[in-house]
Amino acid sequence: MQVYKTTGVKPQLLLDRPEFPDELFYIWKWHCGMGNPQQLSNIELKAWADLMRIELEIWEVEVLRSLDKIYWGIVNE
């Protein structure tokens, strides 16, 4: 993304990326709103859901955990 911002030329990886499904955007917003300084634990995820009064479905937990794993994998490259 930085290359695109600097040069104005989109790298092939950005051109080939799949579209983000609108139906899952709310989960992405949840993940971004968590602002965790470290990988999410199940306890932290449960506490967040309780505070936000959200009843998470199992598949939503799995998606949030996957997003978090991907995020921290990129951050720690």
Buried (B, 14 or more C-beta within 10 A) or exposed (E): EEEEEEEEEEEEEEEEEEEEEEEEEEBBEBBEEBEBEEBBEEEBBEEBBEEEEEEBEEEBBEBBBEBBEEBBEEEEE
